[in-house]
Amino acid sequence: CRGQFLEFSGAYLNLVEMMCDESQAVGFEAGKKILEDCQDMVIGLAQTLSQVSNAEVWDIINNSVIGEFGSVERMTAVSAYATHFSDQLDLEMEQLVNIIFSILVMDIGIIMLPAETTKKLREDRMDELTEEELKDYREYPKKTLNMLANKKLPIDSGIKDIILLVNEKADGSGFPAGGDADRLTFDSQLIRFCKNFDSMSTLKAGEQRVDHAKKLKQIVEDQISKFDEYQPTFTVKLKKLIKENKSEDAQAS
């Protein structure tokens, strides 16, 4: 499973390099092949992760992903968590493929921000962004869509919507548009949750290993209390992660 995840990570880094290389053009057929390869990888990863426990998935990700939070390198971890949770949340494979591809490309626009801005993001110093830097940062989803368009990747409107909605919040304070919470989709909120989950579940330097079931319950309960971020209909579905986990624990004992 770890070897498969590392292969997935390597393919992702190649995708990022291709997206950021302005000298490399990608035609429609080449773009279609990239999407098909992504689909094959997601299906294989989903089949593998469905056979391992929460603890094993977390260990594989923690031991395989190199990258600071706020960096595109973390997107393979976010993808793996979304894939792992997809079975418990009853996602269809086609829906999952769109979610995973959206995760893999959605933050590429961050790379195009000034170096000083990305440095602050990597070091979790968002509060130090200047007004101009913050304004530029809030536009990065649009930069991502422009990059996808320039590479002529044949993505559908659903993926475009996810990219634009992931950073939106239920209270209307998100970006790039802000506004009505009714625009939020299940897919965009799931990705937002998985990004937060990645940050909250990874062991930091000096931390002791934790009981994964308790940690999952703690994170889910923390997230469903964030009425500013998620719609109530989404948090109801999110509670299934705790219920499913309790069922697994009961069977194991």
Salt bridges, closest charged atoms under 4 A:
ASP37 OD1 - LYS33 NZ 2.92
ASP59 OD1 - ARG209 NH2 2.79
GLU68 OE1 - ARG122 NH1 2.98
GLU73 OE1 - ARG122 NH2 3.56
ASP90 OD2 - LYS240 NZ 2.51
ASP107 OD2 - LYS195 NZ 3.17
GLU123 OE2 - LYS119 NZ 2.97
GLU123 OE1 - ARG125 NH2 2.77
GLU128 OE1 - ARG125 NH1 2.38
GLU133 OE1 - LYS120 NZ 2.87
ASP136 OD1 - LYS143 NZ 3.45
GLU139 OE1 - LYS142 NZ 3.36
ASP198 OD1 - ARG74 NH2 2.67
GLU221 OE2 - LYS217 NZ 2.60
ASP222 OD2 - LYS226 NZ 3.85
ASP228 OD2 - LYS169 NZ 3.40
GLU229 OE1 - ARG192 NE 2.80
